[in-house]
């Protein structure tokens, strides 16, 4: 409720300020102050609702594998920002093009990610209770639903991304914004990120941060190395290839890790889903 109220209040404030011809600095300042209310209110609520005993002496590590979790988080941040940093240093003229395409692809990804909220807690609860059969059924359902959703949503994104960009950048001539191959590759990379969500969520629900830390670091390194190596010759497309290869590596790793350590399920089910996804895409493209 607090988050929803904050979003609504921010939207109203921004619209009013824009209608009053306020500068972008004033609009952003207002947004910052409004979003600052969220942690302040949470702090007040926490202090009033809960009796926190600050005199208790900790014994042992209260949050196991917290540094491993932090390392994975840093690797994820690096992965998500590598493309724009590489383009800034080696192909600055392409930054604006990347930003426009990523505005759409990343927005669609965030919508899909938001739909998985609470799934980690559900899986974690089943793991803690040892409900293996319920967990397997719930995971299969989540996997099927997400594959179906991602295939439909990102297929539409791939088909409509370039037409959208052509309209969005009409009468802007600072660069050539019509780069279909880059749009397709970026859409595929973000789709792959969403496809791996159930596998990633299961690993996090099981608390296997330390065991999967190396793969997170390798994913970020793969993206950096390939993006830097390819950006000189292929520009935007090279950066997108780096992201796609990195995403592919860790997605397959997650599937392999679950099959060996948590769900003990054959990897063929994942590849069967991919075959169905690919067949669906081909059928739709044939009809279109």
N, C-alpha and C positions, 0 to 999 in steps of 0.2 A: 504493500500500500504506500509506503514511504517513497519507494523508488518510482512508482507510477505518478504519485503526486508531484514529485520533483520534476519528472519529465514534462508533465502537463504545465506546471508553473513556468518551466524554462521556455517551453514553446510559446506560451502566451506573452511572456516578457520579451522574447526575441521579436515576435511579430509587432508588438506595440512599438518597440524601439526602432525597428526597420521602417515602420509607417511614419515615425517621427523624424526620419532621415538621420538617425544617429550613426556615428562612425562605427566601423567594424571593431575598433578597440573597445568602444563602450558596450557593444553587443556581447563581445566575448567576456568582458569584465562582469557583466550582469550574469551571464551563464555560470562563470566561475563562482560567484558569490552564492548563487542559488544552489549549485551542486555541493557547495561547502556546508549547506544546511544538513545534508544527509548524514555525514559522520557525526556532526554535533548532536543531532536529535538522537541518533543511535547511542551515543555516549550517555546522554541524559537518561534514556530509557533503561540502558543496562545498569546504571548506577542505582536507579530507583527500584528496579524489578529484582535484581539479584544481589545477594549479600556476599560480597567478595572478601574473603579472608586473606589479607596480604601478609599475614605473619607466618603462614605455613612455609616450611623449608622444603624445597624440592628434593626428591630422592631419585637419582637416575635421570634419564633423558625423558622429559614429558612428551616430546614429539619425535618419535623415531624417524630416521631418514629425512629429517627436515632439510639438511644440506643437499641431499640428493634431489629432493623436490625443487629446491632453489636452483640447482644446476640445470635441471630440465626446463624450468621456467625461463632461465636466461637463454638457454639454447633455442627455445621456442620464440623468444623475442628477437634473437639474432636472425632466425629463419624468416620471420615475418617482415624484417626490415632490410634484409640483404639486398633485395632487388633495387630499392630506391637509393641505397647508399652506393652500390656499384654504378648505377646510372649517373648519379651525381658526380662521381669522380671520373668516370671514363666516357660517358655519353650524355652530357648534361642536356642536350637538345631534346632527348627522348623522355625526360622526366615528366613533362606535362602530358605527353601521350600516355605514358604508363599510369599516371594518376587518374586520368579519365576512365580508362578501361578497368582499373582496379576499383574505382568507385562503385561500379556495378557488380563485378565479380565478388568482391569482398562483402558488399552489402547482402548479396544473395547467400553467401556462406554464413554470415552472422545470423540470418533468419533461420537457416537450417540448424545451426549450433544452438540457438535459443530454444528450439523444440526438444532438445535432449536434456534440458534442465531437470534435475531430480532423478535421472536414470542412474547416475553413479551411486546415489544413496540407496536406491532400490537394489541394485546389484550387490553393493557392499553389505546390506542387511541380509540378503540371501546367502552370501558367502559366509558371513559370521554365524548364521544359524545352521549352516551345513545343508541347506535345501538344494541339493544338486539337480534334482529333476526339475524343480520349478525354475531354477536358474537357467538351465539349458533351454527350457521352453521359452522363457522370457527373452533370453538372448536371441534365440532363433527368430522370434517375432520382431524384436527391435531391429535385427539385422535386415530382415526382409522389408520391413516398412521403410527403413532408411535407404536401402538400395533403390526401392521403387520411387521414393520421394526425390532422391538425388538425381536419378536418371531423368525423371520428368522435368524437374526444375532447371537443371543445368543444361539439358538439351534445348529447352526454350531460351535459356540465357545465351547459349552458343549461337543459336539461329538469329536472335534479335540484337545481340551486342553491337555488331558493326552498324546495322541500320540506326540503332539508338545513338551511337557515337557520331554518325554522319549528321543527324539532326541536331544533336547537342552542340557540335562544333561548327555548325553552319556559319559562314561569314567570318570564321577565324582562320587566318592564313599564316600563322607563325610556324606551323609544322604540318606534315602530312599525317592526319589523324586516322586515316583509313588503312589499317594494317590487319587484315583478316587473320593471317596465320598467327600473329601474336595473340589476338583475341581468343582464338580457338585453344591455343596452348595454355593461356592463363585460366580459361574456363575449365579445362581438363584438370589443371593442377588444383584448383579450388574444389572441384568435384571430388577428386581423389582424397583431399583432406577431409571432406565430409563423409566419404564412404568409410574411412577408418575410425570414425567417431565411436561406434560401439566397441571396437577392439581396444581403442585407447582408454575409453571409460572403464572397461573391465579391468585393465591393468591397474589403473588408478584406484579403483574400488578395492582391489586386492592388496593395495599398498606396496606394489613392487616398483618403487622408485629407484632404489639402488641397482636392482637387476637390469633395468632398462635405461639407465643413465647414459651408457656408452652409445646406444643407438641414437639418442637425442642429439648428442654432441656430433656424431658422425653425420647425421642428417643436415645439421647446420653447416658443417665443413664441406660436405658434398655440394650444397647449394652455392657456397662462397667460391669454391675452386672452379666449378663448371661455369658459373656466371661470369667470373673475372676472365676466364680463358676464352669464353665465347662472345663476350660483349664487344670485343674489338672488331670481329668480323661480321657478326650477325646482329649486333645492337640489341634491340628489344627482344627479338626472337631468341637470342642466345641466353638472355637473362631468364626468360620464361622456360626454356629447356632445362636450365639449372634447377629451377624450382620444381618442375615436373619430375625430374629424375630423383631429386631428394625426397619428394613426397612419395614417389613410388617405392623407393627403398624402405622407408619406415613403415609404410602401410603393410608391405609384405612381411616385414619384420614382426609387426604386431600380430599378424595372423599366425605366423610361425611360433611366436612366443606363447600365445594362448593355447595352441595345439599341443605344446610340449609341457607347459607349466601350470595352467589354470583350468581350462575347459577340457583339455585332452580330446579335442575334436579334430578329425581329419581336415587338412587344408583344402581338400577338394570342394568342400561346400562353398568356400569363398570364391573359388575360381568358377564354380557353376553359376553363382550369382553374377559374376562378371560376364560370363557368356550370355546369360539372359539379358543383362543390361545392354551388352553390345548388339544382340539380336534385336532388341526393342528399338534401339537407336537406328539401326539399319532399316527396319520396317518403316519407322516414322519418316526418315529421310527419303525413302523410296516413294512414299505416299505424297510427301511435300514436293 
